Amino acid sequence: MGSISVLGAIVILTGWFALIEYDQFPESKRTEILERIKGSPVAIIVIALMPVGILINMLGNFIGSLWMVIIGATMIFIQSIIVSLLFWRRKRWKSIVLLITMILLGIILYMPFFFHLS
């Protein structure tokens, strides 16, 4: 598995988990969540980590900049950890499974980068 396919797995699993959990909330709770996000710059930054990370990663791959690839992958990885921790109180077992999966995928993701640097 290459680093791009592992990164794709992180993106897909994180997005899928967040979407499934968000859909299980009642409509009133969804509206409340959206209003909290709109009023919180930190929440907006956390949500922006993945799309910005994807763009930086793609640009880094396009121009051949290993550091841009690492920065983009790190932004995506950080958001996946944050998402798994956000649902800790709601569905602990799913959150633990996602957290462990993200850590394992993160280890696999960063192995080629560290071998390339040494």
N, C-alpha and C positions, 0 to 999 in steps of 0.2 A: 504494500500500500504506500503510495506516495504521499507527500505532505499535503497536496491539493485535495486528494480524495478524503483524507482524514479531516481536513478543514471543512470540506463539504458535509461530512457526517456530523460534525459539531454544529454547523449552521442548521442543518435539517432537523436534528434531534432537539436543539434548543427552540427553534421556531415551532415545531410540532408540539412540544411539551407546553409552551406558553399559550399556544392557540387552544389546545384541548382544555387546559385548566381555565382559561378565560371564558370559554364557551359554557363551562359548567356553572358560572355565576348567574344569579338571576339578573334580569334587565336593570333593576334599580342599582344593584351593586356594580354592574358594568359602567353605568353612567357615573357613579361616584368615583370609580377608579379613573375614568377618563378625565374627570374634573380635577382630581388630585394630580394627575400627570400634567395637565395643562398649567397648573399653578406651581409646579416645582421644576426649577431649572436642572436640578440634579437628576430627576427622573427623565427629563428630556435628553440629557447627556448620556445616561445609561442606555436609553433606547437607541440613541444615535451611534453607540459603539459598534454595533454589527454592520450597518450599512457603510459607515465610514471605514471600518476595518476591511470590509470587502473591497471597497474602492482602492484603498491604499495597497492592499495585497495584490490586486489585479494590476495596478500601475507599476508596482515593484517587479512583478513577473514580466510585464511588458518591457520595461527598460533594463531589466537584469540587476536590480538593486536588492541584494539579500537583506539589507537592513530594513527596507520598506516592507518586504515580505514578512519579516519577523514582527515588525510593529503592527501591521495589519492583522496578522494571525493572533498576536497577543491581545489586541482589542476585542477580537471575536471570542477568544478563549475567556477573557475576563468577563464579558457579558454572559457567557454560558454559565460560569460559576455564580454570578449574581442572580441569574434567573433560577438556578437550582436552590439557592438560599432564600429567595423571596417566597417560595412556596413551602418552606420548611414547616410552618405552623398549620398549613391547610392540609397537605397530603405528605406526611413525613416520609413514608416508605417510597413514594415516587421521587421525592426530592433527594433522598439518599441514593437511590439507583441512578438518577441523573447526575448527581455530584460525582459519584464513583466513576461512572462512564466518562464524564468530561475530564476527570483527572487522568484516567487511563489513556483517553484519546490525546490529551495534552502531552503526556509523556511520549507517546508515539509520534506526535506532531513535531516536537522539538528535537527528537533524536537526530534526524538528518542535519538540522541546523548546527548542532554542537559538533557533530562529526566533520562537517564542512569547515568549521572554524579552527579545528585543531590540526 
